[in-house]
Amino acid sequence: MASTAPIGIFDSGLGGLSVTAAAHQLMPAENLLFFGDSANAPYGTKAPEQVRDRSFAIADHLVEQGAKAIVIACNTATSVCVGDLRERYPIPVVGMEPALKLACDRGQGQPQRVIVAATPLTLQEHKFARLMARFQTDHTIWKQPCPQLVEIVEAGQLDDQTIVQAALDRYFGSYDLANVDSIVLGCTHFIFYRDYLRAFCPPNVAIVDGNEGTARHLRELLQARDQLNDQVAEGQVTIKNSNPSSAMANLCQELFGRLS
């Protein structure tokens, strides 16, 4: 497969644009093809079978477009079917999981107190249970489902401070944040709340996500296969969505522009 072939990236909606931006910053020569499934968002409150069906349909589409790798820019879809997708396709399939290890490693051996913010389905799946089991003996970990944070992004309401503040109060207001070490953004939609959370939380709370690590892992996989695009010109970023409206197209460009 040609090194100029695109990298396919998909998400339940708009959150994966944050992963697309991270990949573009790290590998500017790569051609990126992002597909957001906003017409069927959110995945985090759906049955696993529905998430699996949509993930296979979208991944099939990306492979048909000639993708040399697929990034599941959705913690929920990763939790449900990353193994199945890897078995189906002969190209690298990169999944995402809440960056709990990164948050716990920040303590350099000292116990950490970590809130994992994610969708309900991500926190319920066996994949996260196995991840949490690796760290909960030595660290204090709280699971915090935040479905409305996905809905606010999808509705284009990120700049409505009243709505956002009410949601943050609902999900994080009951915690003694002075005694929390970090909040893990376990959903790619939540990257768009980084500045809000930085203002909401005291300075001692680190805001942790896995986007940069995912982009680095993708680069390593492509390098090992000698498939990194070595062209000098900047690659093309193509953004598609299952919601075909012009309003959604504008929202996609606006959100990508915030991070790129």
C-alpha positions as CSV (number, residue, x, y, z in Angstrom):
1,M,0.0,0.0,0.0
2,A,1.3,3.4,-0.9
3,S,2.6,5.6,1.9
4,T,0.5,8.4,0.5
5,A,-2.7,6.5,1.3
6,P,-4.9,8.1,3.9
7,I,-5.3,7.3,7.6
8,G,-8.9,6.7,8.5
9,I,-10.2,8.1,11.8
10,F,-13.7,7.6,13.1
11,D,-15.7,8.5,16.1
12,S,-19.3,8.4,17.4
13,G,-19.5,12.1,16.6
14,L,-17.3,15.2,16.8
15,G,-14.9,14.2,19.6
16,G,-12.6,12.4,17.2
17,L,-11.8,15.7,15.6
18,S,-9.5,16.3,18.6
19,V,-7.6,13.1,17.7
20,T,-7.5,14.1,14.0
21,A,-5.9,17.5,15.1
22,A,-3.3,15.7,17.3
23,A,-2.4,13.4,14.4
24,H,-2.2,16.3,12.0
25,Q,0.1,18.2,14.3
26,L,2.4,15.2,14.8
27,M,2.4,14.0,11.2
28,P,1.6,17.0,9.0
29,A,2.4,15.2,5.8
30,E,-0.2,12.5,6.3
31,N,-3.5,12.5,4.5
32,L,-6.3,12.1,7.1
33,L,-9.8,11.0,6.5
34,F,-12.1,11.6,9.5
35,F,-15.7,10.3,9.7
36,G,-17.9,11.4,12.5
37,D,-21.2,9.5,13.1
38,S,-23.1,12.4,14.6
39,A,-26.4,11.1,13.1
40,N,-26.1,8.2,15.5
41,A,-24.4,9.9,18.4
42,P,-24.0,9.3,21.2
43,Y,-22.5,5.8,21.4
44,G,-22.0,5.9,25.1
45,T,-25.6,5.3,26.0
46,K,-26.3,2.7,23.3
47,A,-26.3,-1.1,23.4
48,P,-22.9,-2.7,22.6
49,E,-24.4,-4.4,19.6
50,Q,-25.5,-1.1,18.1
51,V,-22.0,0.4,18.6
52,R,-20.4,-2.7,17.0
53,D,-22.6,-2.5,14.0
54,R,-21.9,1.2,13.4
55,S,-18.2,0.7,13.9
56,F,-17.9,-2.1,11.4
57,A,-20.0,-0.1,8.8
58,I,-17.8,3.0,9.2
59,A,-14.5,1.0,9.2
60,D,-15.6,-0.9,6.0
61,H,-16.2,2.5,4.4
62,L,-12.7,3.8,5.4
63,V,-11.0,0.7,4.1
64,E,-12.9,1.1,0.8
65,Q,-11.5,4.6,0.6
66,G,-8.0,3.0,0.7
67,A,-7.1,3.7,4.4
68,K,-3.6,2.3,5.3
69,A,-4.6,2.4,9.0
70,I,-7.7,3.0,11.1
71,V,-7.9,5.0,14.4
72,I,-10.9,4.4,16.5
73,A,-11.1,7.9,18.0
74,C,-13.8,6.8,20.4
75,N,-13.2,5.2,23.8
76,T,-16.6,3.6,23.7
77,A,-16.2,1.9,20.3
78,T,-12.7,0.8,21.3
79,S,-14.1,-0.8,24.5
80,V,-16.8,-2.7,22.5
81,C,-15.1,-4.0,19.4
82,V,-11.4,-3.1,18.9
83,G,-10.4,-6.8,18.9
84,D,-13.1,-7.6,16.4
85,L,-11.9,-4.8,14.1
86,R,-8.3,-5.9,14.3
87,E,-9.3,-9.4,13.3
88,R,-11.3,-8.2,10.3
89,Y,-8.7,-5.9,8.7
90,P,-5.1,-6.5,7.6
91,I,-4.1,-2.9,8.4
92,P,-3.2,-1.4,11.8
93,V,-6.2,-0.6,13.9
94,V,-5.4,1.8,16.8
95,G,-7.9,2.0,19.6
96,M,-8.2,4.4,22.6
97,E,-8.8,3.9,26.3
98,P,-8.9,6.3,29.2
99,A,-5.3,7.4,30.0
100,L,-5.5,6.0,33.5
101,K,-1.9,4.7,33.4
102,L,-0.6,8.1,32.5
103,A,-2.5,9.7,35.4
104,C,-1.3,7.1,37.9
105,D,2.3,7.3,36.6
106,R,2.4,11.0,37.4
107,G,2.8,10.2,41.0
108,Q,6.1,8.5,40.4
109,G,5.3,5.8,42.8
110,Q,3.0,7.8,45.1
111,P,-0.7,6.9,45.4
112,Q,-2.8,9.0,43.1
113,R,-6.5,10.1,43.4
114,V,-8.0,10.1,39.9
115,I,-11.4,10.8,38.5
116,V,-12.0,9.0,35.2
117,A,-14.6,11.0,33.2
118,A,-16.1,8.9,30.3
119,T,-19.3,7.7,28.8
120,P,-21.5,5.3,30.7
121,L,-20.8,2.4,28.3
122,T,-17.0,2.9,28.4
123,L,-17.1,2.7,32.2
124,Q,-19.3,-0.4,32.1
125,E,-17.4,-2.4,29.6
126,H,-15.0,-5.3,30.6
127,K,-12.1,-3.5,28.9
128,F,-12.2,-0.6,31.4
129,A,-12.8,-3.0,34.3
130,R,-9.5,-4.8,33.4
131,L,-7.7,-1.5,33.1
132,M,-9.0,-0.2,36.4
133,A,-8.1,-3.5,38.1
134,R,-4.4,-2.8,37.3
135,F,-4.3,0.4,39.3
136,Q,-7.1,0.4,41.9
137,T,-5.0,-1.5,44.6
138,D,-2.5,1.3,44.8
139,H,-4.6,4.3,43.7
140,T,-8.0,5.8,44.5
141,I,-10.1,5.9,41.3
142,W,-13.5,7.3,40.8
143,K,-15.6,6.5,37.7
144,Q,-17.6,9.5,36.6
145,P,-20.0,9.1,33.6
146,C,-20.6,12.4,31.8
147,P,-23.1,11.8,29.0
148,Q,-24.2,15.5,28.8
149,L,-20.7,16.6,27.9
150,V,-21.0,14.7,24.7
151,E,-24.4,16.1,23.9
152,I,-23.2,19.7,24.4
153,V,-20.4,19.3,21.9
154,E,-22.8,17.6,19.3
155,A,-25.3,20.4,19.8
156,G,-22.7,23.1,19.1
157,Q,-23.2,24.6,22.6
158,L,-19.6,24.7,23.8
159,D,-19.6,28.5,24.0
160,D,-22.8,28.5,26.2
161,Q,-21.0,29.0,29.5
162,T,-24.2,28.6,31.5
163,I,-25.0,25.2,30.1
164,V,-21.3,24.0,30.3
165,Q,-20.9,25.3,33.9
166,A,-24.1,23.6,35.0
167,A,-22.9,20.3,33.5
168,L,-19.5,20.6,35.2
169,D,-21.1,21.3,38.5
170,R,-23.4,18.3,38.1
171,Y,-20.6,15.9,37.4
172,F,-17.7,17.3,39.4
173,G,-19.2,19.6,42.0
174,S,-19.5,16.9,44.7
175,Y,-15.8,16.0,44.6
176,D,-13.3,17.5,47.0
177,L,-11.1,18.6,44.1
178,A,-8.4,20.0,46.5
179,N,-7.7,16.3,47.2
180,V,-7.9,15.1,43.6
181,D,-4.6,14.7,41.6
182,S,-6.0,14.4,38.1
183,I,-9.1,14.1,35.9
184,V,-8.8,11.7,33.0
185,L,-10.7,12.8,29.9
186,G,-11.8,9.3,28.9
187,C,-13.9,10.5,25.9
188,T,-12.5,12.4,22.9
189,H,-15.4,14.9,23.1
190,F,-14.1,16.0,26.5
191,I,-10.9,17.5,25.1
192,F,-13.0,20.5,24.1
193,Y,-13.6,21.2,27.8
194,R,-10.0,21.4,28.8
195,D,-10.0,25.2,29.3
196,Y,-13.3,25.0,31.2
197,L,-12.0,22.3,33.5
198,R,-8.7,24.2,34.0
199,A,-10.8,27.1,35.3
200,F,-13.2,24.9,37.2
201,C,-10.5,22.9,39.1
202,P,-7.9,24.1,41.6
203,P,-4.3,24.2,40.2
204,N,-3.4,20.9,41.8
205,V,-5.6,18.9,39.5
206,A,-4.0,17.8,36.3
207,I,-6.2,17.3,33.2
208,V,-5.0,14.2,31.4
209,D,-6.0,12.7,28.0
210,G,-4.6,10.1,25.6
211,N,-4.7,11.9,22.3
212,E,-1.0,12.7,22.0
213,G,-0.1,9.1,23.0
214,T,-2.5,7.7,20.4
215,A,-0.9,9.8,17.7
216,R,2.6,8.8,18.7
217,H,1.6,5.1,18.7
218,L,0.0,5.5,15.3
219,R,3.3,7.0,14.0
220,E,5.3,4.2,15.4
221,L,3.1,1.6,13.8
222,L,3.3,3.2,10.4
223,Q,7.1,3.7,10.7
224,A,7.6,0.0,11.5
225,R,5.7,-0.8,8.3
226,D,7.6,1.8,6.3
227,Q,4.3,3.6,5.5
228,L,4.9,7.1,6.8
229,N,4.2,9.7,4.2
230,D,7.6,11.2,3.4
231,Q,6.3,13.9,1.1
232,V,7.3,17.5,2.0
233,A,3.9,19.0,1.2
234,E,1.2,19.2,4.0
235,G,-1.3,16.4,3.8
236,Q,-5.0,16.8,3.2
237,V,-7.4,16.6,6.0
238,T,-10.9,15.5,4.9
239,I,-13.8,15.7,7.3
240,K,-17.0,13.8,6.7
241,N,-20.1,13.2,8.9
242,S,-23.1,11.0,8.8
243,N,-25.2,14.2,9.4
244,P,-25.1,15.8,6.0
245,S,-26.3,19.3,7.0
246,S,-24.4,22.4,6.3
247,A,-24.7,23.4,10.0
248,M,-22.9,20.2,10.9
249,A,-20.2,20.7,8.3
250,N,-19.6,24.2,9.7
251,L,-19.5,22.9,13.2
252,C,-16.9,20.3,12.2
253,Q,-14.7,22.9,10.7
254,E,-15.1,25.2,13.7
255,L,-14.2,22.5,16.2
256,F,-11.2,21.3,14.2
257,G,-10.0,24.9,13.9
258,R,-10.0,25.2,17.7
259,L,-7.4,22.5,18.0
260,S,-5.3,22.7,14.8
